[in-house]
């Protein structure tokens, strides 16, 4: 199948919004991680907890033309897509670290504009909290949508970017979900299809 060419974005000149512009009240901030943020948040936090958000599900729906692929051979990374529910990790950031943490997150997640930042309600073990999450932007050219499992597996098995092979990203996500006691059946089906293509790829 012909590879889709996606131009690599150098970044965005849009300033990092102030917390108040995002509807974030003063005080500590919870961030919801459902992919690489689970194992590599990139910001200081004072505690973490398993979290569940409704209305969105985890999906390999974002083309990656840098970190897990190239513009000529884009890989796939996770986004929150509409429908269902998603289990992940909620990180609480101290109020004194909110501004610098948002700067780091904007540089990492928002340089292409392929995500929308949204405050969602998350169910934590002892409370319900508002969490900042990054939702897939379905109008962006980097939005892959719902691809057939075999096509998803083809990209994951064969693509590699600045942060390593796409299959490593999927394997690490699944390992961390297992540690949380979460079985993401869609991702497991993709991994099964990847292993069928590359029997030793995920060992």
N, C-alpha and C positions, 0 to 999 in steps of 0.2 A: 504494500500500500504506500502511496506517495506521502512523503513526510510533509507536514505543514510547516511553513517557514514563518517564524515570528521574530520580529525585530527586537533586539535587546534594548531595553530602556536604560538610559544612563541614570535616571532618577527624576525626582520631581522638585520643582522650585516652591511648591506649596508649603507654607510654614506649618509647623506642628501646632494644631489648635490648642488653645488653653483648655484645661479640664472643664471649665464652665461652658465652653462652646460645644462640648460633647454631652452636656447634661450631667456631668460627673459632679456630685456634691463635694464640698470640702471634706477632708479627712482621708482615711485609707482608701485604696482602690483595689478591687479584685479583677484579675485578668483570667480569662478562660482559655486554656490550652487544650487543643484536641489533636495536634500533630507534633511537629518538631518542638513547639514550645513546651511540651510535656517533659522532654529530656534536656532541652537546651533553651531555657527561658531567656537568658541574656539580660536579666535585670535582677536587682536584689529583692528578696521577699522575706517576710517574717513568718509566714506559715503557708501551708498548702493543704488542700482537702479535695477528695473526689467530688466532682460536680456533675449535675445533670441539667441540661437545658432542653426545653421543648420548642417545637416549631422548626427545627433545623436538624439535619443529619450530616455526619462526616462523609465526605466523598472525594475521590481523586478526580476533581473537576477543574483544576487549574493547571494550565500549561506552564512548565518551568523552562525558561530559555537561558537560565544562567546557573542556578544552584544545582539542579538535577538534570539538566539537559543543555542543549545549545539552540541558537535560533534556527539552525537547519534541522536539528533532531531534538525537539522539545520533549522533556519528560513530563511527569505529572506529579503534582503535590496536592495536599488536602485543602479543602475549603468547607465551610458550612453552607450547605445548600438547603433550599426550602423543603420542609416536610419532615415529619418524624421527630426524633429526639436524638440527643448525643450525650454520651458520657465522656468526661475528660477530667482535667485537673484545674482547679481554681487556685490561683496564687494571690495572696494578700500582700500588697505593697504598702509600706509605711507612707504616710502623707508627705514626709520629708523627701521621699524618693520618687514621688509621682511624676513630676515634671521631667526629670532626667530619664525615667523609665519610658515615658511616652515618646521622648525624642528617639530613644533606641528602637522602640517598637515601630515608629513611623519610618525610620530608615530601613528597617528590615522588612516590614509588611506592606508599606504603603507607597513605595517608590514607583510602582507600576500603575497604581490605581485599580488593581484587580480585586481588591477587597473593599468592603464598606465597614467602617467601625460602628458597632452597635452596642448599646447597653441592653443586656438580656437578664431575665430572672433565672437564677440557677438554684437548684435544690442541693444544698450541702448536708452533711450528716446531722448537723445540729441547728441549721438555720436555712432561711432562704435569703440569698444575697443578689444584688445587682452586679453583674460582671461585664467587663468590656470584652467583646469578642469580635473577630474579623470574619465577616460574612462574604461569601463569593458574590462578585458583581456580574450578573448574567449578561450585561450589555457590553462587557469588555471583550476585546479580541482574544485575550488570554483565557477566557472562560471556555472550558472544553465541554461542559454539560455532561450528560449521561452517555458515556461511550459503552459499547458492548464489552463484556468481560474480556474477550480474546484480544480486542484492540488495546484495551487498557494494559493487559499483560504484556503485549508486544512492546509497548512503549516503556514500561517499567523494566522489562528484562534487558533492553538494549540501549537505554539512554544513560548518560553520565554527564555531570556538570562540575562546577567549581568545588562543590562540597561532596562530590563522590557519586557513586552509582545510584541510580534511581531505586534499585532493588534494596540497597542498604536503608534508604529512607523508609520504605515500606516495612522492612524487617524490624527496624528499631521501633516504629510505631506499634506494630503488633506485639513486640516484647513488652513495651510499657503498658499496653492495654491488658495484656495477660497479668501483669503485676497488679493491676487494678481489679482483676476479676472480670474483665469485659471481653466478650467475644463479639467482634464486629464481623458479621457473616459476609458482608459484601467484600471487605478487605481480605478475609480468609479465602474467599473464592478466587480473588485476583491472585493471591499468593500461590494457591494451588495451580492455577493456570500458568503462572510464571515458572514454577518448579517443573511443570510438564515440558516447558520449552527449554529450561536450563536446569537439569536435575541437580547440579552441584552449586547453583548460583546462590542459594540462600542458606547453605550449610555453615 
